[in-house]
Amino acid sequence: MDDGAIGLLEKTSSLEAACLRAVRLQERLDGLLREAAEVQVQLSRADGSIEGIPHYSTIEGQAHELGRQLSREVQARQMNELAALQPQTAKCPDCGTRCELHLHRREVNSIDGPLPLQEVAAHCLCCRRDFFPSA
């Protein structure tokens, strides 16, 4: 087998491994979503927010709130991961001085409600200004 064929074989097996991992992760997510739905139904009965035969709008409202909670959690985790992957320094957009980056926590309002995020920020001592490098 020549080097080109070996490289193609390695790329193919790497792609297959990535696809298999994606399938396994999707199956895990599907199971976790089913479990979250089951827990939400049990919780709504236990806390009395649903008694007897509820109007469908009550069921739908609770389902939407659970979806909004999940959305906020995903947003926070994605943004925190992006912030953690940032380099240690960034150039000031005004003067070009290298400035140390720091993580800051702030609350933002998403379409699904407020959530805490980690973001990177820097302070340029030369310009005496703060800046927020893009991810």
WOURCOR-V477906 format. One record per residue. PSI is psi in whole degrees, -180 to 180 (none if undefined). OMEGA is omega as a letter, one per 40 degrees, with the letter a starting at -180 (* if undefined). NEAR is the number of other ideal C-beta (glycine too) atoms within 8 Angstrom. Layout:
psi=PSI omega=OMEGA near=NEAR
psi=PSI omega=OMEGA near=NEAR
//
This chain:
psi=133 omega=a near=4
psi=172 omega=a near=5
psi=-36 omega=i near=5
psi=-42 omega=i near=6
psi=-39 omega=i near=8
psi=-44 omega=i near=9
psi=-42 omega=i near=8
psi=-41 omega=i near=8
psi=-42 omega=i near=9
psi=-42 omega=i near=8
psi=-41 omega=a near=8
psi=-46 omega=a near=8
psi=-33 omega=i near=8
psi=-41 omega=i near=8
psi=-42 omega=i near=8
psi=-41 omega=i near=8
psi=-41 omega=i near=8
psi=-41 omega=i near=8
psi=-43 omega=i near=8
psi=-41 omega=i near=8
psi=-43 omega=i near=8
psi=-41 omega=i near=8
psi=-45 omega=i near=8
psi=-41 omega=i near=8
psi=-39 omega=i near=8
psi=-41 omega=i near=8
psi=-41 omega=i near=8
psi=-44 omega=i near=8
psi=-44 omega=i near=8
psi=-43 omega=i near=8
psi=-41 omega=i near=8
psi=-37 omega=i near=8
psi=-41 omega=i near=8
psi=-42 omega=i near=8
psi=-42 omega=i near=8
psi=-40 omega=i near=10
psi=-42 omega=i near=10
psi=-44 omega=i near=8
psi=-40 omega=i near=8
psi=-42 omega=i near=11
psi=-46 omega=i near=8
psi=-41 omega=i near=8
psi=-42 omega=a near=8
psi=-31 omega=i near=10
psi=-41 omega=a near=9
psi=-38 omega=a near=6
psi=-1 omega=i near=6
psi=5 omega=i near=6
psi=-19 omega=i near=6
psi=122 omega=i near=9
psi=143 omega=i near=5
psi=-138 omega=i near=3
psi=105 omega=a near=2
psi=160 omega=i near=8
psi=146 omega=a near=5
psi=-33 omega=a near=6
psi=-30 omega=i near=6
psi=-45 omega=i near=10
psi=-46 omega=a near=10
psi=-41 omega=i near=8
psi=-43 omega=i near=8
psi=-38 omega=i near=12
psi=-42 omega=i near=10
psi=-39 omega=i near=8
psi=-40 omega=i near=8
psi=-42 omega=i near=11
psi=-39 omega=i near=9
psi=-38 omega=i near=10
psi=-45 omega=i near=8
psi=-43 omega=i near=9
psi=-46 omega=i near=10
psi=-39 omega=i near=13
psi=-44 omega=i near=9
psi=-45 omega=i near=8
psi=-47 omega=a near=12
psi=-44 omega=a near=11
psi=-43 omega=i near=8
psi=-46 omega=a near=8
psi=-38 omega=i near=11
psi=-39 omega=i near=10
psi=-43 omega=i near=8
psi=-42 omega=a near=9
psi=-40 omega=a near=13
psi=-25 omega=a near=8
psi=-4 omega=a near=5
psi=151 omega=i near=11
psi=171 omega=a near=5
psi=-24 omega=a near=5
psi=162 omega=i near=9
psi=154 omega=i near=12
psi=138 omega=i near=8
psi=132 omega=a near=15
psi=-17 omega=i near=4
psi=-55 omega=a near=7
psi=-12 omega=i near=7
psi=2 omega=i near=5
psi=138 omega=i near=10
psi=127 omega=a near=6
psi=145 omega=i near=13
psi=137 omega=i near=6
psi=144 omega=i near=13
psi=148 omega=i near=7
psi=134 omega=i near=9
psi=143 omega=i near=8
psi=133 omega=i near=7
psi=158 omega=i near=7
psi=133 omega=i near=8
psi=158 omega=i near=7
psi=109 omega=i near=5
psi=175 omega=i near=10
psi=-16 omega=i near=2
psi=10 omega=i near=9
psi=177 omega=a near=7
psi=147 omega=i near=7
psi=148 omega=i near=12
psi=138 omega=i near=7
psi=153 omega=i near=13
psi=133 omega=i near=11
psi=156 omega=i near=10
psi=142 omega=i near=14
psi=155 omega=i near=10
psi=157 omega=i near=15
psi=123 omega=i near=9
psi=118 omega=i near=14
psi=-31 omega=i near=7
psi=-48 omega=a near=7
psi=-14 omega=a near=9
psi=51 omega=i near=6
psi=153 omega=i near=8
psi=149 omega=i near=7
psi=158 omega=a near=12
psi=97 omega=a near=8
psi=144 omega=a near=9
psi=152 omega=a near=3
psi=none omega=* near=6
//
